[in-house]
Structures are given as C-alpha cells and as structure tokens.
Amino acid sequence: MKHFFFILLGLSSLSFPLVAKESKTLSIGFGSCLHQEKESPILKIIQSEKMNYFIMLGDNIYADQLFANDKIPAYEKQFKRPEWKLIQKDTKLLFTWDDHDYGINDSGGEYVDKVNSRNIFLKYISPMMPKQISFGTENKEGIFYSYWIPFQRKKIHIIIPDTRYFRSPLEKSFYSYLTGKSQYSPSSDTTRTILGQEQWEWLTKELAKPSDLLIFVSSIQILPTEQPFEKWNNFPHERERLLLALQNANTKGLLLVSGDRHIAEIHEYKIPDKSSLIEITSSSLNLPLPFLPLEYDSELKIGNTYKNENYGFIQISLQDGLLRWSTSIKDLNGKSVLEVHSNMPANQLEKK
C-alpha cells in the first residue's frame, strides 16, 4: 500500500474528541502567517467552510520583540477579531508557533525570553484549543504535542513538533553577509539540532503508535532543499533523520503540511519501491508577498506555486475500509488552485 506524508501537529494523550457518527467525511483546514494589523477577509471564507478542524501553522501574530511581554498587544488585537468566535462555533482549532510569534525573525533556541514567550503563547492560544492537550516536556519546555481524531472507527493522528524552542543557531550564507538578507546554508555540524534530544525521543514514541492516517505538521518546510530561507535542510542530518522516521512510522497513510513561506506549493519525495512523501505548504492567510522572489525551482515540486492569500483544505473519507484523503490549496474566494489526492498510485497523483 502507498503511504503519504505531510507536515502537521501532535499530542501525548489518547483521549478522543467527539465526532458525529453519521459524518461521512472529515475536513481539516490549515494556514499560516496572519498579521494582526492587516485585514483578514480569508477568515470569513474559512468560517463559511465549517470545517471540523483548522490548524494554524505559525506566525499567528507578527510581533518581533526581544522581550515577550511586548508581544501582548499583538495577541490582544489578533484574537479580538470577531471571526474567531464564529469559526469556533463549527471548527476546533489547533495551533503551533513560528518565528514571529515565538521570538524575532528566524530565531531559535537562542531567543533569550523564550520561557516567557511560551507562557504568553499558551495564555492566549490554549483556551482556544481542545482541553486535553498537553504541551511540551514535563519541565514545561516547548509547545510540541499530538492529537487524536476518531473517524469512522479509524484513528487519525496529528503530530505537531516545536521547530523553535530547541533549535540550534542557523548558519548564514555568504550571500547573506554581502546583502544583509536572511538567507542560510546547510550546516555540516551534526551536533546542531531542530528538535533537541528530548523532543526527538517524544517524536519516536509518537510515530510508533498505530494510526490509520498520520498528519505531520511543521511550521517550516521539510522536503525542499533549494530555497535559501528557513527549512529542515539547513540541518541536513535532522532532515534525513526525520524522513527516515516518517517512512517507518506505524501508520497506513501519511500527510505532511507546512507554512512560513508566503507562498503555497506541493512537493513530492519519491522513494524507490516504497511510498512517496507529499508535503503541501500553505502561506499566507493575509500577508502575501507576490513581488518578492520567493519561488525557487525544485526537483521535488509538483504543479505551480501560488503567491496570493491562501489556506489548505484536507477532506478525509472511508473507502474500501481505508481512509482516503484529498487536499487542496484554496484562494481568497474558497476556490481550489492546487490539488493532490491519495487514492491513486504515487506516480499518478492527480495534480492541478
């Protein structure tokens, strides 16, 4: 059987939320990069979809601050939008963070106020999420978690790691020093990490748990290697370790989702005689940057790049005893602009 992989979220508890038994499909949305100072008409489109779940992939606010308390006004403004209450009438919300809500641009474990930033993030975000979620380590570090969804007597496992709190410093490229732009080179230092030892141990245990569909969420892109911005390949040994772990996950299907890039893309990592890994990137919800050179050629990319406001949409159904999914990128009007489906051989995936 073909397995499929995407980047998403996770939780350590196996307690299940209620899903209506008569439901024949389950819908999960996802998106990233939502500026609190910008109008957000896309939130009304998301609300009208009445999805079962929506995953915010990071950059829930834009508040680059050396001191986390200075982020509070941005959180206040963002989550006082009336659209959030309307969305929550039909849709359960899941969140992770990225650099602009965590710390400052492209920051990792070196961010000096990360403990307080975690506390503030959870103060505003956790009341909007399912109550049974347990974040991070026993020592209250990081915000990684997993979450289980029962559907048609099957188990959907959402895993969301924290790509910020434990991450080693990035290695700037030579071009970055010349121009002052934030661009990075892959590091050859195998002691550097994205997840850190304790989070890797947690992730290994999560991937060993049996599921019918695994959705793996990452705030930054996993598969692409060519683009010079933030990505897993800035730590190639961490990327290879993750790809191997995902291939060996105890699941019948896998899907990877990511954000961060201010563009939407789909990438496919082909594995000879095995399944393909598919990653769909959705960014941004209200901060497109269509005039910047953000698109880079990649041998892994399938289809086109979409540069305007967008969100991701996953629809899951039960067919022949197996969970099947289709996923798409939708525009500001809710129209599909990129698509991929799971019910075909990997080399015949339907793309648009």
C-alpha positions as CSV (number, residue, x, y, z in Angstrom):
1,M,0.0,0.0,0.0
2,K,1.1,3.5,-0.7
3,H,1.8,5.8,2.3
4,F,1.6,9.5,2.0
5,F,3.4,12.1,4.2
6,F,2.7,15.7,5.1
7,I,3.8,18.1,7.8
8,L,1.4,18.8,10.8
9,L,0.8,18.6,14.7
10,G,0.8,16.1,17.6
11,L,-0.3,15.2,21.3
12,S,0.7,12.7,24.0
13,S,-2.8,11.9,25.3
14,L,-5.0,9.3,23.6
15,S,-8.3,10.8,24.7
16,F,-10.6,11.4,21.8
17,P,-12.8,14.4,21.0
18,L,-16.4,13.6,19.8
19,V,-17.1,13.4,16.1
20,A,-20.6,12.8,14.8
21,K,-21.0,9.1,13.9
22,E,-23.1,9.9,10.9
23,S,-20.5,12.1,9.3
24,K,-19.2,10.5,6.1
25,T,-16.3,13.0,5.6
26,L,-13.9,14.8,7.9
27,S,-12.4,18.2,6.9
28,I,-9.3,19.8,8.3
29,G,-8.0,23.2,7.2
30,F,-4.6,24.7,7.7
31,G,-2.8,28.0,7.1
32,S,-0.1,30.3,8.4
33,C,1.1,33.9,8.5
34,L,-1.7,36.1,9.8
35,H,-0.7,39.7,10.5
36,Q,-2.8,41.4,13.2
37,E,-2.5,44.8,11.5
38,K,-3.9,43.6,8.2
39,E,-7.5,43.0,7.1
40,S,-8.3,39.3,7.1
41,P,-11.2,38.6,4.7
42,I,-10.0,35.0,4.4
43,L,-11.1,34.3,7.9
44,K,-14.7,34.7,6.8
45,I,-14.2,32.2,4.0
46,I,-12.7,29.8,6.4
47,Q,-15.7,30.3,8.8
48,S,-18.1,29.6,5.9
49,E,-16.4,26.3,5.2
50,K,-17.5,24.9,8.6
51,M,-14.5,22.6,8.7
52,N,-14.2,20.1,11.6
53,Y,-10.7,21.3,12.4
54,F,-8.3,24.1,11.4
55,I,-4.6,24.1,12.1
56,M,-2.7,27.4,12.5
57,L,0.9,26.5,11.3
58,G,2.6,29.5,12.9
59,D,3.2,33.3,12.7
60,N,-0.2,33.7,14.3
61,I,0.9,37.3,15.0
62,Y,3.8,39.5,13.8
63,A,5.5,40.9,16.8
64,D,9.3,40.5,16.7
65,Q,10.3,41.6,20.1
66,L,13.3,41.0,22.3
67,F,11.0,40.8,25.3
68,A,7.9,38.6,25.1
69,N,5.7,40.9,27.1
70,D,5.9,43.4,24.2
71,K,4.0,40.8,22.1
72,I,0.9,41.0,24.2
73,P,-0.8,43.9,22.3
74,A,-0.4,41.9,19.1
75,Y,-2.1,38.9,20.7
76,E,-4.9,41.1,22.1
77,K,-5.6,42.6,18.7
78,Q,-5.4,39.4,16.7
79,F,-7.7,37.3,18.8
80,K,-10.3,40.0,19.4
81,R,-11.3,39.6,15.8
82,P,-15.0,38.5,15.8
83,E,-14.2,35.9,13.2
84,W,-12.5,33.7,15.7
85,K,-15.7,33.2,17.8
86,L,-17.6,32.5,14.6
87,I,-15.1,30.0,13.4
88,Q,-15.1,28.1,16.7
89,K,-18.9,27.5,16.5
90,D,-18.2,24.8,14.0
91,T,-14.5,24.2,14.0
92,K,-11.9,23.0,16.6
93,L,-8.6,24.9,16.4
94,L,-5.1,23.7,16.8
95,F,-2.0,25.9,16.9
96,T,1.7,25.9,16.7
97,W,4.1,28.9,16.5
98,D,6.8,30.1,14.2
99,D,9.5,32.8,14.5
100,H,7.3,36.0,14.5
101,D,5.1,34.8,17.4
102,Y,7.8,32.9,19.2
103,G,10.6,35.5,19.2
104,I,12.2,37.5,16.5
105,N,12.8,36.8,12.8
106,D,14.3,33.3,12.2
107,S,15.0,32.9,15.9
108,G,15.5,29.5,17.6
109,G,16.7,28.2,21.0
110,E,19.0,31.3,21.5
111,Y,16.0,33.6,21.9
112,V,16.6,35.0,25.4
113,D,12.9,35.3,26.5
114,K,11.6,32.0,25.2
115,V,10.3,30.8,28.6
116,N,8.1,33.9,29.0
117,S,7.1,33.7,25.3
118,R,5.8,30.2,25.9
119,N,3.8,31.3,28.8
120,I,2.2,34.2,26.8
121,F,1.5,32.0,23.8
122,L,-0.3,29.4,26.0
123,K,-2.2,32.1,27.8
124,Y,-3.8,33.3,24.5
125,I,-3.8,30.1,22.5
126,S,-4.6,27.2,24.8
127,P,-8.1,28.4,25.7
128,M,-9.0,28.2,22.0
129,M,-7.8,24.6,21.7
130,P,-9.2,21.2,23.0
131,K,-8.6,21.0,26.7
132,Q,-6.9,17.6,26.8
133,I,-3.8,18.7,25.0
134,S,-0.5,18.5,27.0
135,F,2.2,20.8,25.7
136,G,6.0,20.2,25.7
137,T,8.1,18.4,28.3
138,E,7.3,17.7,31.9
139,N,9.6,20.6,32.7
140,K,7.3,22.8,30.6
141,E,9.7,23.5,27.7
142,G,8.5,23.9,24.2
143,I,4.9,23.5,22.8
144,F,5.1,20.2,20.9
145,Y,2.1,17.9,21.2
146,S,-0.1,15.3,19.4
147,Y,-3.8,15.0,18.9
148,W,-6.0,12.1,18.0
149,I,-9.2,12.2,16.0
150,P,-11.6,9.2,15.8
151,F,-13.4,8.9,12.5
152,Q,-15.4,6.0,11.1
153,R,-13.8,3.7,13.7
154,K,-10.4,4.7,12.4
155,K,-7.7,6.7,14.1
156,I,-6.2,10.0,12.7
157,H,-3.0,11.0,14.5
158,I,-1.9,14.7,14.2
159,I,1.7,15.4,15.3
160,I,2.9,18.9,15.8
161,P,6.6,19.4,16.8
162,D,8.2,22.6,18.0
163,T,10.7,23.8,15.5
164,R,11.8,26.9,17.5
165,Y,12.3,26.4,21.2
166,F,15.2,23.9,21.0
167,R,16.6,24.8,17.6
168,S,20.3,25.5,17.2
169,P,21.5,28.7,15.5
170,L,21.3,28.9,11.7
171,E,24.4,29.2,9.5
172,K,24.2,32.3,7.4
173,S,25.2,32.0,3.8
174,F,28.0,34.1,2.2
175,Y,25.3,35.9,0.2
176,S,23.6,36.9,3.4
177,Y,26.7,38.6,4.7
178,L,27.0,40.5,1.5
179,T,23.4,41.7,1.3
180,G,22.2,41.6,4.9
181,K,19.3,39.4,3.8
182,S,18.2,36.5,5.9
183,Q,19.5,33.5,3.8
184,Y,21.1,30.4,5.1
185,S,23.4,27.5,4.2
186,P,23.0,23.9,5.3
187,S,25.2,23.2,8.3
188,S,27.7,20.3,8.3
189,D,27.8,20.4,12.2
190,T,25.8,17.3,13.2
191,T,25.6,18.4,16.8
192,R,23.2,21.1,15.7
193,T,19.5,20.3,16.1
194,I,16.0,21.4,15.2
195,L,14.0,19.4,17.8
196,G,16.5,18.6,20.6
197,Q,17.1,15.3,22.2
198,E,14.0,15.1,24.5
199,Q,11.7,16.1,21.7
200,W,13.2,13.5,19.3
201,E,12.6,10.9,22.0
202,W,9.0,12.0,22.2
203,L,8.6,12.0,18.4
204,T,10.0,8.5,18.1
205,K,7.4,7.2,20.6
206,E,4.6,9.1,18.8
207,L,5.5,7.7,15.4
208,A,5.4,4.2,16.8
209,K,1.8,4.5,17.8
210,P,-0.5,2.8,15.3
211,S,-2.8,5.0,13.2
212,D,-4.8,4.9,10.0
213,L,-3.7,8.3,9.0
214,L,-0.8,10.4,10.3
215,I,-0.8,14.2,9.6
216,F,2.6,15.6,10.4
217,V,2.7,19.4,10.9
218,S,5.8,21.6,10.6
219,S,6.0,25.3,10.8
220,I,8.9,25.3,8.2
221,Q,9.3,23.3,5.0
222,I,10.7,19.8,5.2
223,L,11.2,18.5,1.7
224,P,12.5,21.4,-0.4
225,T,16.3,21.9,-0.3
226,E,16.9,24.6,-2.9
227,Q,15.3,27.7,-1.3
228,P,17.8,29.7,0.9
229,F,15.4,30.5,3.7
230,E,14.3,28.6,6.8
231,K,13.8,24.9,6.2
232,W,14.7,21.5,7.6
233,N,17.6,21.2,5.2
234,N,19.5,23.9,7.0
235,F,20.3,20.9,9.2
236,P,20.6,18.1,6.6
237,H,21.2,15.4,9.2
238,E,18.0,16.4,11.0
239,R,16.0,16.3,7.8
240,E,17.4,12.9,6.8
241,R,16.6,11.6,10.3
242,L,13.0,12.9,10.1
243,L,12.4,11.5,6.6
244,L,13.6,8.0,7.7
245,A,11.4,8.2,10.9
246,L,8.4,9.2,8.8
247,Q,8.9,6.4,6.3
248,N,9.0,3.9,9.3
249,A,6.0,5.4,11.1
250,N,3.4,2.9,12.2
251,T,0.6,4.3,10.1
252,K,-1.4,3.3,7.0
253,G,-1.2,6.8,5.5
254,L,0.9,9.9,6.0
255,L,0.5,13.6,5.0
256,L,2.9,16.5,5.6
257,V,1.8,20.1,5.9
258,S,3.9,23.3,6.4
259,G,3.7,27.1,6.3
260,D,6.1,30.0,6.7
261,R,7.0,30.7,3.1
262,H,4.3,33.3,2.0
263,I,3.6,31.1,-1.0
264,A,1.7,27.8,-1.5
265,E,3.5,24.8,-3.0
266,I,3.3,21.0,-3.2
267,H,6.4,18.8,-3.1
268,E,6.8,15.0,-3.6
269,Y,9.7,12.9,-2.3
270,K,9.8,9.7,-4.3
271,I,11.2,6.6,-2.6
272,P,12.1,3.7,-4.9
273,D,9.8,0.6,-4.4
274,K,8.1,2.4,-1.5
275,S,5.7,5.2,-0.9
276,S,6.1,8.8,-1.8
277,L,6.2,11.6,0.8
278,I,3.9,14.5,-0.1
279,E,4.2,17.9,1.5
280,I,1.7,20.8,1.0
281,T,2.8,24.3,2.1
282,S,0.1,26.9,2.8
283,S,1.1,30.6,3.4
284,S,0.0,33.2,3.9
285,L,-3.5,33.9,5.2
286,N,-3.3,37.7,4.8
287,L,0.3,38.7,4.1
288,P,1.2,37.7,0.6
289,L,4.4,39.0,-0.9
290,P,3.8,38.4,-4.6
291,F,6.5,40.9,-5.8
292,L,9.4,39.3,-3.9
293,P,11.4,36.4,-5.5
294,L,10.2,33.7,-3.1
295,E,9.8,30.9,-5.6
296,Y,12.7,28.6,-6.3
297,D,13.0,25.7,-8.7
298,S,13.0,22.3,-7.0
299,E,13.2,18.9,-8.5
300,L,10.7,17.8,-5.8
301,K,8.0,20.4,-6.6
302,I,4.9,19.3,-8.5
303,G,2.5,21.8,-10.1
304,N,2.7,25.5,-9.8
305,T,3.4,28.0,-7.0
306,Y,0.5,30.1,-5.7
307,K,1.6,33.5,-4.4
308,N,-1.6,35.2,-3.2
309,E,-3.7,34.7,0.0
310,N,-4.5,31.0,0.6
311,Y,-5.3,28.3,3.0
312,G,-5.1,24.5,2.9
313,F,-8.0,22.1,2.9
314,I,-7.9,18.3,3.6
315,Q,-11.0,16.1,3.1
316,I,-10.9,12.6,4.5
317,S,-13.4,9.7,3.8
318,L,-13.6,6.0,4.3
319,Q,-13.3,3.9,1.1
320,D,-12.9,0.1,0.9
321,G,-12.0,0.0,4.6
322,L,-9.2,2.6,4.3
323,L,-9.0,6.3,4.9
324,R,-8.6,8.3,1.7
325,W,-7.7,11.9,1.6
326,S,-7.7,14.8,-0.9
327,T,-6.0,18.1,-0.2
328,S,-6.0,21.4,-1.9
329,I,-4.9,25.0,-1.6
330,K,-7.8,27.5,-1.8
331,D,-7.7,31.1,-2.7
332,L,-9.4,34.2,-1.1
333,N,-12.7,33.1,-2.7
334,G,-12.5,29.5,-1.5
335,K,-11.6,28.2,-5.0
336,S,-9.1,25.4,-5.3
337,V,-5.9,26.4,-7.0
338,L,-3.7,23.4,-6.2
339,E,-4.8,19.8,-5.6
340,V,-3.4,16.3,-4.8
341,H,-5.3,13.1,-4.0
342,S,-4.3,9.9,-2.2
343,N,-6.5,7.3,-3.9
344,M,-4.1,6.8,-6.9
345,P,-0.6,5.3,-7.2
346,A,2.1,7.7,-6.1
347,N,3.4,8.3,-9.6
348,Q,-0.1,9.0,-10.8
349,L,-1.2,11.5,-8.2
350,E,-3.7,13.9,-9.6
351,K,-2.2,17.5,-9.6
352,K,-3.6,20.7,-10.8
